[in-house]
Amino acid sequence: MTAIQPRSNVTVELVKSSATDSDVATAARVSTIGGSHTAEVDLMKDAGLINFLMRDRHGSPFEHTSFTFYVEAPIFVAREFFRHRAGFSYNEESGRYKQLQPSFYVPAVDRPLLQVGKPGAYSFKQGSDAHFARMAANMLHAYNEAYEAYEDMLKAGIAREVARMVLPVGLFTSFYVTCNARSLMHFLGLRTKSHTATFPSFPQREIEMVAELMEDHLAEQMPLTYGAYNSNGRVAP
């Protein structure tokens, strides 16, 4: 039997991007002065224009950008992620065509485990050491049993697309996702928590881990856009 590989982190890599603040400003200015794709950048003017676009929710100029990410996350995170459709494109690894690796998600010790309150009005709090030990032991046991059954079916010649049915949603999957800055900001508004947000959001921690890493790349690639996004309540234009 192959030993399973528990992990509590996610992977987000920026594969490529065509996304600058000047892309947004240039696209916006065509509305008033026509096409002018000069390489000269005026950051002072761009900052004011981008803040205006964000504040008054003129969103289309932000769509003239592109980010492609490589993500490794548990299947349950991917299924939440793929609900974001406007401005997103995906390609995921397939258990029909390859043997899936025994990499499984086990929350880190600082992950809140206990739900308090009713659906629609609940919060999470830390569990005890006993809660964590029970959670981890049960997950590892289930993962081992499931992957052992998966390998047994493969060795018997059963098709990969059938054998994979026994695997749980804690299994890691990998996928490419391409989006523009506007769709990325909308994603961040729903999948992160921030005290500066106009509209509060309550994401599951695991997809928030992915979103936080994607947000780092937005901040690095498009600092004026990112600053305007935060100063205007983290509302996508």
FENTARA-V217639 format. One record per residue. N is the residue number from 1. RES is the residue in one letter. PSI is psi in whole degrees, -180 to 180 (* if undefined). Layout:
BEGIN
N/RES/PSI  N/RES/PSI
END
This chain:
BEGIN
1/M/136  2/T/133  3/A/136  4/I/158  5/Q/94  6/P/143  7/R/151  8/S/6  9/N/172  10/V/165  11/T/132  12/V/117  13/E/135  14/L/109  15/V/-46  16/K/160  17/S/150  18/S/81  19/A/107  20/T/161  21/D/-34  22/S/-30  23/D/-42  24/V/-49  25/A/-42  26/T/-43  27/A/-37  28/A/-39  29/R/-19  30/V/-23  31/S/-29  32/T/-30  33/I/3  34/G/-176  35/G/131  36/S/84  37/H/61  38/T/152  39/A/-13  40/E/131  41/V/130  42/D/95  43/L/-33  44/M/-49  45/K/-40  46/D/-40  47/A/-46  48/G/-41  49/L/-44  50/I/-39  51/N/-40  52/F/-46  53/L/-42  54/M/-46  55/R/-44  56/D/6  57/R/48  58/H/92  59/G/-25  60/S/-34  61/P/-28  62/F/-12  63/E/-10  64/H/45  65/T/164  66/S/134  67/F/135  68/T/121  69/F/148  70/Y/127  71/V/136  72/E/122  73/A/163  74/P/154  75/I/-38  76/F/-28  77/V/-44  78/A/-39  79/R/-36  80/E/-42  81/F/-44  82/F/-6  83/R/-17  84/H/109  85/R/-38  86/A/115  87/G/10  88/F/144  89/S/143  90/Y/149  91/N/125  92/E/149  93/E/152  94/S/126  95/G/-4  96/R/-29  97/Y/-7  98/K/156  99/Q/129  100/L/138  101/Q/151  102/P/54  103/S/120  104/F/148  105/Y/130  106/V/120  107/P/147  108/A/166  109/V/-22  110/D/4  111/R/120  112/P/135  113/L/-20  114/L/127  115/Q/130  116/V/126  117/G/-179  118/K/161  119/P/133  120/G/-14  121/A/60  122/Y/165  123/S/175  124/F/150  125/K/163  126/Q/143  127/G/175  128/S/174  129/D/-35  130/A/-39  131/H/-46  132/F/-44  133/A/-41  134/R/-45  135/M/-51  136/A/-42  137/A/-44  138/N/-42  139/M/-48  140/L/-39  141/H/-47  142/A/-42  143/Y/-44  144/N/-46  145/E/-44  146/A/-44  147/Y/-32  148/E/-42  149/A/-40  150/Y/-50  151/E/-38  152/D/-42  153/M/-40  154/L/-43  155/K/-29  156/A/-1  157/G/6  158/I/140  159/A/143  160/R/-39  161/E/-21  162/V/-47  163/A/-34  164/R/-17  165/M/-19  166/V/-12  167/L/142  168/P/169  169/V/-6  170/G/-6  171/L/140  172/F/141  173/T/168  174/S/148  175/F/157  176/Y/141  177/V/131  178/T/134  179/C/167  180/N/174  181/A/-35  182/R/-48  183/S/-34  184/L/-42  185/M/-37  186/H/-43  187/F/-47  188/L/-36  189/G/-29  190/L/-28  191/R/13  192/T/159  193/K/135  194/S/139  195/H/-14  196/T/-3  197/A/135  198/T/-40  199/F/115  200/P/149  201/S/154  202/F/68  203/P/156  204/Q/141  205/R/-37  206/E/-37  207/I/-27  208/E/-34  209/M/-41  210/V/-47  211/A/-40  212/E/-39  213/L/-37  214/M/-38  215/E/-37  216/D/-40  217/H/-38  218/L/-45  219/A/-39  220/E/-43  221/Q/-34  222/M/71  223/P/-35  224/L/-44  225/T/-44  226/Y/-41  227/G/-42  228/A/-37  229/Y/-46  230/N/-38  231/S/-13  232/N/33  233/G/16  234/R/42  235/V/120  236/A/138  237/P/*
END
